[in-house]
Amino acid sequence: FAESISLASSINEMAQSLEDGRNRERQLLLSVSHDLRTPLTSIRGFAEAITDGAVEDTAQAAEVIIAESRRLERLVGDLLDLTKLEANQMSISVRPTDVAEVVTTTAEGFRPLARRAGVQLAVHVPDGTVPAVMADPDRLAQILANLVENALMFARRTVTVGLSVAEPAGEAGRPIITVEDDGPGIAPSDLTRVFERFYQADHGPNRSFGSGLGLAIVAELAAAIGATVRAVSPLNADGGSRFEVSLAPLDEPFSEGQRSGGF
């Protein structure tokens, strides 16, 4: 009798798992369909207007088409990354990494985008005081790029990227990357779900920057290189959000999430 109950329980768990999988697939299709439709509509509309001679400033129309094409390219790239991560086929090479250099180079690359969005980008990286870490520099740059892009989507006026070392009272000696924005903040119901796959919070003023999948990729990549990531919000009465990436110092042993050449 006990075996029958155990078997029935296992079957119910399998059925629930299958149903959860179908729900996630439906959510993905809905999200992707929405994110594909918007840029495709813009591209088609401007292309047809150019063909019909209805656009006076063809250069500006071409810029819109290029921007929307890049948005589509980013979406497809993010979907491929999620697929590789799910199939354990993403190339990961954890090695000693100069985190200060990665943060500076990656963050500075977003200045033109921030300028176009009317957002001030501040980068605070101390000279020579942050130790090297164990990470994949390419994947670490991808994590930071996704966080900065996310911050630019929601920022009102400023985005701040910082690098520091945790105080002994916390995670002693672990370098911490922070990405902070002065946006409306994250609703309590969203705070525990921002890193879930296929989940999207309310759209920000610069929503066209991202694919809506960036934070899910951040969580997956952070786990793969032995880092941890969390969201903090609100930061004050006006809102604001901060994402913190805690990295493994050189003398810390690899965690199960770290791999070399794949995971």
N, C-alpha and C positions, 0 to 999 in steps of 0.2 A: 504493500500500500504506500509506504514511504517512497519507494522508488517511482511509483506512478505519479505521486505529487511532485517529486523532483523533476521528472521528465516533462510534466505539464508546465511546470514553472520555466524550464529551459525553453520549451517551445514558445511560451508567451514572451519571454525575453527576446528570442530571435525574431518573432513577429513584430515586436515593438521596435527593435533595431532596424528592421527593414522599412517600417513605416517612417521612422525618423530619417532614414536615408532618402526616402522618396520625398519627404517634406523639404529636406535640404536641397535636393535637386530642383524642386519646384521654385524654391526661393532663389536659387542661382539663376534659373531661366528667366524669372521675372526681373531680377536685378540687371542681368546682362542685356535682356531685351530692351529695357528702358535706356540703359547707357549706350547701347548701339543705335537706337532709334534717333536720339537727339542729334548726335553729330552727323549721322547719315542724312537726316532731314536738311540740316544746314548745308552740307556739301551739295546735295542734289539741287536745293533751291538756288544757291548762288551759281552753280554750274549752268543751270537752265536759264537764269537771268543773263549770264554772260553770253550764252548762245543766242538768246533772243534780242540781244542788244539793249536790254533794259537796265544795265548798270553803267553809270557814268565813270565811276572810279573802279576800273577793273583790277588795279593793283591791290586795293583794299579788299575786294572780293576774293582775290587769289590768296591773300593773307589769311582770311577766314577759312578758306578751304584747306590751306596748309595746317592751320592750327587744329582744325577738327580732325584732319587726317592723323595728326600726331596723337590726338586724344584716343582715336580708335586703335592706333598702334600700341599705345600704353595699355589699353584695356586688354588687347589680345596677349600682350606680353605678360601681364599680371595673371591672366587665366592660365597661360602655359606654366608660369612659375608655380601656381597653386597645384596644378596637375602633377608637376615634377615632385613637389614636396610631398604630396599625398602618396605618390608611387615610390618615394625614397630614391629618386633619380636626380636630385639636385646636387651638383658638384659643390662639395664643401671641403676646404683645405685650411684647417686650424693651425696657426703658427704664430710666433712672436710678431706683434703688430704695434706700430707707432700710432696709437689712437689719436694723439693730438694732430698728427698730419692728416689722418683720414677725416677727422671732424672738420678741420680747417678747409681742406680742399673741397669736400663735399658741400659744406654749407655755403662757402663763397660762390660756388657754381649756381646758387639760386638767386643771386642778387638781381640779375636782369628780370627774372620772373617776378620777384617781389616788387621791383620798381614798376613794372607794368601794372601790377595789382594795386599800386598805391600803398604798399605796406613797407614799413621800415624793418630791415633785417639786421639784427645785432648778433655778433659772434664773439663769444668770450672764451678764449682758450689760453690758459696760462703757459708761460714759457718754461720748459724744462722741469716742471714740478709734477707732472703726471707720468707714472711709470708705464712701460709697455704692457700690453695685455696679450692673452692667448685668444685669438680670433681669426676669422677669415676676413682680411681687409676689404675684399670686394663685396662680401655679403654684409659686412658692417656698414660700408658706404651705402648699400641698398637699403638697409634698415633706416639709416639716418635720412636718406633722400625721401623715403616714404613718409617719415614723421614730419619733415619740414614741409613737404607738399601738403600733408593733411593740415598742418598748422596754418599754411597760407590760405587754405580753403575757408577757414573760419575766422581768421584774424580780422579785427577791425582796423588796427593801425600798426601793430608791432608783432614781430616774431623774434624770440631770443633763443639762440643755441648756446649751450654752455657745456663746459667740461670741468669736472672737479674730482677729488678723491673723497670717499665717504669717511666721516668721522669715526673714531674707534667705537663710539657708542652704537653705531649702526653696523654696516657691513665693512669692517675694518679693511682699509687698503684697497678697496674695490673702486676703480674709476667709474664715474657716473656721467653719462651723457644726458643732458636735459634739453628738451624742445618745448618752449612755452609760447602760448599765444594769448592775446587779450580778447578773444572771441566771447560769445555768450556763455561758454562753459558747457559741460556735459550733464544731461539730466540724470538724476540718481538711478532711474530705471535703465539708462544706457551705459552707465559707468562700468558695470560688471560684464557688459556684452560687447564693448567696442572692439575687442580682438577676435570675436567670433567670425567664422567664415560666413559669407553671404549676408552679414548684418550691416545695415546702414542706418546711421542716425539722421536727424534732420539735415537738410542741405544747407551749406554755408553760402555766403555771398559770392565766393569764387569757386563754386562747385565744379566748373568746367575743367579745373586743373587735374582732378584725379579720376580714378576708375571706380572708387568705392571698395576696392579690395586690398588697398595698401596696408591697413592695420592688421588684417589677417595674415598677410605675408610677413609683416614685422614680427608677430608672435611666433610664427613657424621658424623663421630664420634665427631669431634670438635663441630659441630652444636648441637649434641645430649647432650653434657655436658656443653653447654653455653660458649664455647671458640670460638675464631676466628683464622683463619690461612690465611697467605698470603705468596706469593713468591716474592723475590726481586732479580733481575738480569739484567745486569751484575754488579758485585761488583767492577771491575776494568778493565783495558784495556785488560787483558788476559781472562776475563770471570768471572767465579765463580757465585755461587748461594747461597741464604740464605732463609730458610723457618722459619717463625716466628709464634709461637703459643701464643696467648694472653689469659690468664686464668682469671677467675672470683675470686676476693678475697672473704674472708669469709663474709664480711659485704655487699656484693652486692646481691640484690635479684635475684632469679632464672629468667632466660629468658624462652621464650616459648619452646626453644629447649631442656630444661632440664627435665628429667623424673627420676623416681625411679622405678625400676623393669621392665622397658620397655618404649618404646616411639613410 
